[in-house]
Amino acid sequence: MSFILPARAVPFAQEIEMTEADGFEPREGLTRPPYRSEVRLKPVDGSLQVELIAAAWGVPRRHRRPPTVRLARGEWLRWHINYRFAGMNGGATTYRLDTLNLAHGAVPADTFLGEPPRFIDERAHIW
């Protein structure tokens, strides 16, 4: 699922959380969930190097990961990764799908509603 970007000056991050307990109603501006994925960004010769750091406590462990991605100004990517967290939050098992839509530089508000020119899919079987 993708959303229209709010009118804000770049750079900025829009974080939206949807949970089963809330009927998957999108909520923006929440505190970050524990055990989240991280994104490492590094400017390199006018492009932006992007690396998704998998959540340390999530399974399955991913020993072979995609390489970093370079985005030219105006380019964007979508990165999917999923997890299972067993024994967290009072012993409950939880499942999570993270979707990172990231653009380098200013882009139109509806950019992420279309098909991504770059797509990395790290979704795995999470028994």
PyMOL commands that place a pseudoatom at each C-alpha (Angstrom):
pseudoatom trace, name=CA, resn=MET, resi=1, chain=A, elem=C, hetatm=0, pos=[0.000, 0.000, 0.000]
pseudoatom trace, name=CA, resn=SER, resi=2, chain=A, elem=C, hetatm=0, pos=[1.287, 3.475, -0.828]
pseudoatom trace, name=CA, resn=PHE, resi=3, chain=A, elem=C, hetatm=0, pos=[0.268, 6.965, 0.176]
pseudoatom trace, name=CA, resn=ILE, resi=4, chain=A, elem=C, hetatm=0, pos=[0.441, 10.474, -1.275]
pseudoatom trace, name=CA, resn=LEU, resi=5, chain=A, elem=C, hetatm=0, pos=[3.287, 12.479, 0.206]
pseudoatom trace, name=CA, resn=PRO, resi=6, chain=A, elem=C, hetatm=0, pos=[2.369, 15.408, 2.454]
pseudoatom trace, name=CA, resn=ALA, resi=7, chain=A, elem=C, hetatm=0, pos=[3.396, 18.927, 1.455]
pseudoatom trace, name=CA, resn=ARG, resi=8, chain=A, elem=C, hetatm=0, pos=[6.677, 19.296, 3.329]
pseudoatom trace, name=CA, resn=ALA, resi=9, chain=A, elem=C, hetatm=0, pos=[10.109, 20.562, 2.468]
pseudoatom trace, name=CA, resn=VAL, resi=10, chain=A, elem=C, hetatm=0, pos=[12.627, 17.849, 1.611]
pseudoatom trace, name=CA, resn=PRO, resi=11, chain=A, elem=C, hetatm=0, pos=[14.303, 15.995, 3.139]
pseudoatom trace, name=CA, resn=PHE, resi=12, chain=A, elem=C, hetatm=0, pos=[11.665, 14.393, 5.342]
pseudoatom trace, name=CA, resn=ALA, resi=13, chain=A, elem=C, hetatm=0, pos=[10.385, 10.999, 6.365]
pseudoatom trace, name=CA, resn=GLN, resi=14, chain=A, elem=C, hetatm=0, pos=[6.755, 9.956, 6.456]
pseudoatom trace, name=CA, resn=GLU, resi=15, chain=A, elem=C, hetatm=0, pos=[6.139, 6.958, 8.687]
pseudoatom trace, name=CA, resn=ILE, resi=16, chain=A, elem=C, hetatm=0, pos=[2.785, 5.189, 8.572]
pseudoatom trace, name=CA, resn=GLU, resi=17, chain=A, elem=C, hetatm=0, pos=[1.868, 2.238, 10.756]
pseudoatom trace, name=CA, resn=MET, resi=18, chain=A, elem=C, hetatm=0, pos=[-1.015, -0.153, 10.208]
pseudoatom trace, name=CA, resn=THR, resi=19, chain=A, elem=C, hetatm=0, pos=[-1.847, -2.910, 12.707]
pseudoatom trace, name=CA, resn=GLU, resi=20, chain=A, elem=C, hetatm=0, pos=[-4.382, -5.711, 12.731]
pseudoatom trace, name=CA, resn=ALA, resi=21, chain=A, elem=C, hetatm=0, pos=[-5.564, -4.582, 16.186]
pseudoatom trace, name=CA, resn=ASP, resi=22, chain=A, elem=C, hetatm=0, pos=[-6.629, -1.245, 14.632]
pseudoatom trace, name=CA, resn=GLY, resi=23, chain=A, elem=C, hetatm=0, pos=[-8.271, -2.822, 11.577]
pseudoatom trace, name=CA, resn=PHE, resi=24, chain=A, elem=C, hetatm=0, pos=[-5.239, -1.858, 9.458]
pseudoatom trace, name=CA, resn=GLU, resi=25, chain=A, elem=C, hetatm=0, pos=[-6.276, 1.804, 9.637]
pseudoatom trace, name=CA, resn=PRO, resi=26, chain=A, elem=C, hetatm=0, pos=[-3.260, 3.896, 8.542]
pseudoatom trace, name=CA, resn=ARG, resi=27, chain=A, elem=C, hetatm=0, pos=[-1.814, 6.095, 11.298]
pseudoatom trace, name=CA, resn=GLU, resi=28, chain=A, elem=C, hetatm=0, pos=[0.935, 8.608, 10.671]
pseudoatom trace, name=CA, resn=GLY, resi=29, chain=A, elem=C, hetatm=0, pos=[3.490, 10.082, 13.021]
pseudoatom trace, name=CA, resn=LEU, resi=30, chain=A, elem=C, hetatm=0, pos=[3.638, 7.312, 15.600]
pseudoatom trace, name=CA, resn=THR, resi=31, chain=A, elem=C, hetatm=0, pos=[6.612, 6.568, 17.751]
pseudoatom trace, name=CA, resn=ARG, resi=32, chain=A, elem=C, hetatm=0, pos=[8.891, 4.078, 16.090]
pseudoatom trace, name=CA, resn=PRO, resi=33, chain=A, elem=C, hetatm=0, pos=[8.129, 0.431, 16.832]
pseudoatom trace, name=CA, resn=PRO, resi=34, chain=A, elem=C, hetatm=0, pos=[10.806, -1.556, 18.644]
pseudoatom trace, name=CA, resn=TYR, resi=35, chain=A, elem=C, hetatm=0, pos=[13.021, -3.906, 16.662]
pseudoatom trace, name=CA, resn=ARG, resi=36, chain=A, elem=C, hetatm=0, pos=[12.522, -1.883, 13.489]
pseudoatom trace, name=CA, resn=SER, resi=37, chain=A, elem=C, hetatm=0, pos=[14.544, -1.971, 10.327]
pseudoatom trace, name=CA, resn=GLU, resi=38, chain=A, elem=C, hetatm=0, pos=[16.984, 0.865, 9.798]
pseudoatom trace, name=CA, resn=VAL, resi=39, chain=A, elem=C, hetatm=0, pos=[18.026, 2.664, 6.651]
pseudoatom trace, name=CA, resn=ARG, resi=40, chain=A, elem=C, hetatm=0, pos=[21.581, 3.816, 6.048]
pseudoatom trace, name=CA, resn=LEU, resi=41, chain=A, elem=C, hetatm=0, pos=[21.901, 6.655, 3.514]
pseudoatom trace, name=CA, resn=LYS, resi=42, chain=A, elem=C, hetatm=0, pos=[25.165, 7.962, 2.105]
pseudoatom trace, name=CA, resn=PRO, resi=43, chain=A, elem=C, hetatm=0, pos=[25.685, 10.607, -0.604]
pseudoatom trace, name=CA, resn=VAL, resi=44, chain=A, elem=C, hetatm=0, pos=[28.138, 9.349, -3.245]
pseudoatom trace, name=CA, resn=ASP, resi=45, chain=A, elem=C, hetatm=0, pos=[29.114, 11.463, -6.277]
pseudoatom trace, name=CA, resn=GLY, resi=46, chain=A, elem=C, hetatm=0, pos=[25.689, 13.133, -6.581]
pseudoatom trace, name=CA, resn=SER, resi=47, chain=A, elem=C, hetatm=0, pos=[23.772, 9.891, -6.055]
pseudoatom trace, name=CA, resn=LEU, resi=48, chain=A, elem=C, hetatm=0, pos=[22.345, 8.427, -2.862]
pseudoatom trace, name=CA, resn=GLN, resi=49, chain=A, elem=C, hetatm=0, pos=[23.551, 5.048, -1.617]
pseudoatom trace, name=CA, resn=VAL, resi=50, chain=A, elem=C, hetatm=0, pos=[20.762, 3.166, 0.210]
pseudoatom trace, name=CA, resn=GLU, resi=51, chain=A, elem=C, hetatm=0, pos=[21.181, 0.190, 2.516]
pseudoatom trace, name=CA, resn=LEU, resi=52, chain=A, elem=C, hetatm=0, pos=[18.366, -1.414, 4.487]
pseudoatom trace, name=CA, resn=ILE, resi=53, chain=A, elem=C, hetatm=0, pos=[19.583, -2.837, 7.803]
pseudoatom trace, name=CA, resn=ALA, resi=54, chain=A, elem=C, hetatm=0, pos=[17.362, -5.760, 8.815]
pseudoatom trace, name=CA, resn=ALA, resi=55, chain=A, elem=C, hetatm=0, pos=[15.852, -5.786, 12.304]
pseudoatom trace, name=CA, resn=ALA, resi=56, chain=A, elem=C, hetatm=0, pos=[18.239, -7.631, 14.608]
pseudoatom trace, name=CA, resn=TRP, resi=57, chain=A, elem=C, hetatm=0, pos=[15.574, -9.614, 16.478]
pseudoatom trace, name=CA, resn=GLY, resi=58, chain=A, elem=C, hetatm=0, pos=[13.405, -10.604, 13.532]
pseudoatom trace, name=CA, resn=VAL, resi=59, chain=A, elem=C, hetatm=0, pos=[13.461, -13.976, 11.836]
pseudoatom trace, name=CA, resn=PRO, resi=60, chain=A, elem=C, hetatm=0, pos=[14.282, -15.417, 9.469]
pseudoatom trace, name=CA, resn=ARG, resi=61, chain=A, elem=C, hetatm=0, pos=[17.894, -14.339, 9.657]
pseudoatom trace, name=CA, resn=ARG, resi=62, chain=A, elem=C, hetatm=0, pos=[19.094, -13.055, 6.334]
pseudoatom trace, name=CA, resn=HIS, resi=63, chain=A, elem=C, hetatm=0, pos=[22.707, -14.020, 5.790]
pseudoatom trace, name=CA, resn=ARG, resi=64, chain=A, elem=C, hetatm=0, pos=[22.710, -13.182, 2.081]
pseudoatom trace, name=CA, resn=ARG, resi=65, chain=A, elem=C, hetatm=0, pos=[21.392, -9.674, 1.574]
pseudoatom trace, name=CA, resn=PRO, resi=66, chain=A, elem=C, hetatm=0, pos=[20.986, -7.535, -1.551]
pseudoatom trace, name=CA, resn=PRO, resi=67, chain=A, elem=C, hetatm=0, pos=[23.809, -5.067, -2.131]
pseudoatom trace, name=CA, resn=THR, resi=68, chain=A, elem=C, hetatm=0, pos=[23.384, -1.372, -1.478]
pseudoatom trace, name=CA, resn=VAL, resi=69, chain=A, elem=C, hetatm=0, pos=[21.418, 0.535, -4.111]
pseudoatom trace, name=CA, resn=ARG, resi=70, chain=A, elem=C, hetatm=0, pos=[22.413, 3.841, -5.709]
pseudoatom trace, name=CA, resn=LEU, resi=71, chain=A, elem=C, hetatm=0, pos=[19.711, 6.306, -6.667]
pseudoatom trace, name=CA, resn=ALA, resi=72, chain=A, elem=C, hetatm=0, pos=[20.278, 9.257, -8.982]
pseudoatom trace, name=CA, resn=ARG, resi=73, chain=A, elem=C, hetatm=0, pos=[18.430, 12.488, -8.178]
pseudoatom trace, name=CA, resn=GLY, resi=74, chain=A, elem=C, hetatm=0, pos=[14.734, 12.016, -8.981]
pseudoatom trace, name=CA, resn=GLU, resi=75, chain=A, elem=C, hetatm=0, pos=[14.880, 8.187, -8.819]
pseudoatom trace, name=CA, resn=TRP, resi=76, chain=A, elem=C, hetatm=0, pos=[13.055, 6.102, -6.249]
pseudoatom trace, name=CA, resn=LEU, resi=77, chain=A, elem=C, hetatm=0, pos=[12.812, 2.544, -4.996]
pseudoatom trace, name=CA, resn=ARG, resi=78, chain=A, elem=C, hetatm=0, pos=[10.515, 0.261, -3.026]
pseudoatom trace, name=CA, resn=TRP, resi=79, chain=A, elem=C, hetatm=0, pos=[12.023, -2.276, -0.616]
pseudoatom trace, name=CA, resn=HIS, resi=80, chain=A, elem=C, hetatm=0, pos=[9.944, -5.001, 1.101]
pseudoatom trace, name=CA, resn=ILE, resi=81, chain=A, elem=C, hetatm=0, pos=[11.147, -7.052, 4.071]
pseudoatom trace, name=CA, resn=ASN, resi=82, chain=A, elem=C, hetatm=0, pos=[9.132, -9.132, 6.526]
pseudoatom trace, name=CA, resn=TYR, resi=83, chain=A, elem=C, hetatm=0, pos=[9.742, -10.598, 9.977]
pseudoatom trace, name=CA, resn=ARG, resi=84, chain=A, elem=C, hetatm=0, pos=[8.434, -12.829, 12.720]
pseudoatom trace, name=CA, resn=PHE, resi=85, chain=A, elem=C, hetatm=0, pos=[9.134, -11.848, 16.320]
pseudoatom trace, name=CA, resn=ALA, resi=86, chain=A, elem=C, hetatm=0, pos=[8.596, -14.722, 18.761]
pseudoatom trace, name=CA, resn=GLY, resi=87, chain=A, elem=C, hetatm=0, pos=[8.375, -14.157, 22.502]
pseudoatom trace, name=CA, resn=MET, resi=88, chain=A, elem=C, hetatm=0, pos=[8.355, -10.357, 22.230]
pseudoatom trace, name=CA, resn=ASN, resi=89, chain=A, elem=C, hetatm=0, pos=[5.707, -8.177, 23.877]
pseudoatom trace, name=CA, resn=GLY, resi=90, chain=A, elem=C, hetatm=0, pos=[4.822, -10.535, 26.703]
pseudoatom trace, name=CA, resn=GLY, resi=91, chain=A, elem=C, hetatm=0, pos=[5.433, -13.762, 24.834]
pseudoatom trace, name=CA, resn=ALA, resi=92, chain=A, elem=C, hetatm=0, pos=[3.202, -13.110, 21.826]
pseudoatom trace, name=CA, resn=THR, resi=93, chain=A, elem=C, hetatm=0, pos=[4.400, -13.916, 18.321]
pseudoatom trace, name=CA, resn=THR, resi=94, chain=A, elem=C, hetatm=0, pos=[4.033, -10.984, 15.964]
pseudoatom trace, name=CA, resn=TYR, resi=95, chain=A, elem=C, hetatm=0, pos=[4.525, -10.654, 12.228]
pseudoatom trace, name=CA, resn=ARG, resi=96, chain=A, elem=C, hetatm=0, pos=[5.574, -7.526, 10.389]
pseudoatom trace, name=CA, resn=LEU, resi=97, chain=A, elem=C, hetatm=0, pos=[6.018, -6.325, 6.817]
pseudoatom trace, name=CA, resn=ASP, resi=98, chain=A, elem=C, hetatm=0, pos=[8.133, -3.201, 6.297]
pseudoatom trace, name=CA, resn=THR, resi=99, chain=A, elem=C, hetatm=0, pos=[7.827, -1.281, 3.043]
pseudoatom trace, name=CA, resn=LEU, resi=100, chain=A, elem=C, hetatm=0, pos=[10.387, 1.403, 2.331]
pseudoatom trace, name=CA, resn=ASN, resi=101, chain=A, elem=C, hetatm=0, pos=[9.556, 3.832, -0.475]
pseudoatom trace, name=CA, resn=LEU, resi=102, chain=A, elem=C, hetatm=0, pos=[12.517, 6.167, -0.847]
pseudoatom trace, name=CA, resn=ALA, resi=103, chain=A, elem=C, hetatm=0, pos=[13.233, 8.914, -3.360]
pseudoatom trace, name=CA, resn=HIS, resi=104, chain=A, elem=C, hetatm=0, pos=[16.416, 10.891, -3.897]
pseudoatom trace, name=CA, resn=GLY, resi=105, chain=A, elem=C, hetatm=0, pos=[15.500, 14.565, -4.085]
pseudoatom trace, name=CA, resn=ALA, resi=106, chain=A, elem=C, hetatm=0, pos=[12.139, 16.237, -4.592]
pseudoatom trace, name=CA, resn=VAL, resi=107, chain=A, elem=C, hetatm=0, pos=[9.494, 14.157, -6.367]
pseudoatom trace, name=CA, resn=PRO, resi=108, chain=A, elem=C, hetatm=0, pos=[5.773, 14.687, -7.105]
pseudoatom trace, name=CA, resn=ALA, resi=109, chain=A, elem=C, hetatm=0, pos=[3.401, 13.911, -4.210]
pseudoatom trace, name=CA, resn=ASP, resi=110, chain=A, elem=C, hetatm=0, pos=[1.895, 10.916, -6.026]
pseudoatom trace, name=CA, resn=THR, resi=111, chain=A, elem=C, hetatm=0, pos=[5.258, 9.299, -6.901]
pseudoatom trace, name=CA, resn=PHE, resi=112, chain=A, elem=C, hetatm=0, pos=[4.883, 6.284, -4.622]
pseudoatom trace, name=CA, resn=LEU, resi=113, chain=A, elem=C, hetatm=0, pos=[1.395, 5.422, -5.920]
pseudoatom trace, name=CA, resn=GLY, resi=114, chain=A, elem=C, hetatm=0, pos=[2.822, 3.979, -9.133]
pseudoatom trace, name=CA, resn=GLU, resi=115, chain=A, elem=C, hetatm=0, pos=[4.986, 0.992, -9.915]
pseudoatom trace, name=CA, resn=PRO, resi=116, chain=A, elem=C, hetatm=0, pos=[8.539, 1.437, -8.643]
pseudoatom trace, name=CA, resn=PRO, resi=117, chain=A, elem=C, hetatm=0, pos=[11.367, 1.642, -11.154]
pseudoatom trace, name=CA, resn=ARG, resi=118, chain=A, elem=C, hetatm=0, pos=[13.572, -0.187, -8.608]
pseudoatom trace, name=CA, resn=PHE, resi=119, chain=A, elem=C, hetatm=0, pos=[12.101, -2.964, -6.449]
pseudoatom trace, name=CA, resn=ILE, resi=120, chain=A, elem=C, hetatm=0, pos=[13.871, -5.123, -3.885]
pseudoatom trace, name=CA, resn=ASP, resi=121, chain=A, elem=C, hetatm=0, pos=[11.831, -7.939, -2.392]
pseudoatom trace, name=CA, resn=GLU, resi=122, chain=A, elem=C, hetatm=0, pos=[13.257, -9.579, 0.722]
pseudoatom trace, name=CA, resn=ARG, resi=123, chain=A, elem=C, hetatm=0, pos=[10.008, -11.144, 1.828]
pseudoatom trace, name=CA, resn=ALA, resi=124, chain=A, elem=C, hetatm=0, pos=[10.607, -14.651, 3.103]
pseudoatom trace, name=CA, resn=HIS, resi=125, chain=A, elem=C, hetatm=0, pos=[8.570, -17.591, 4.332]
pseudoatom trace, name=CA, resn=ILE, resi=126, chain=A, elem=C, hetatm=0, pos=[7.968, -16.809, 8.031]
pseudoatom trace, name=CA, resn=TRP, resi=127, chain=A, elem=C, hetatm=0, pos=[6.446, -19.970, 9.481]
for i in range(1, 127): cmd.bond("trace and resi %d" % i, "trace and resi %d" % (i + 1))
show_as sticks, trace
zoom trace
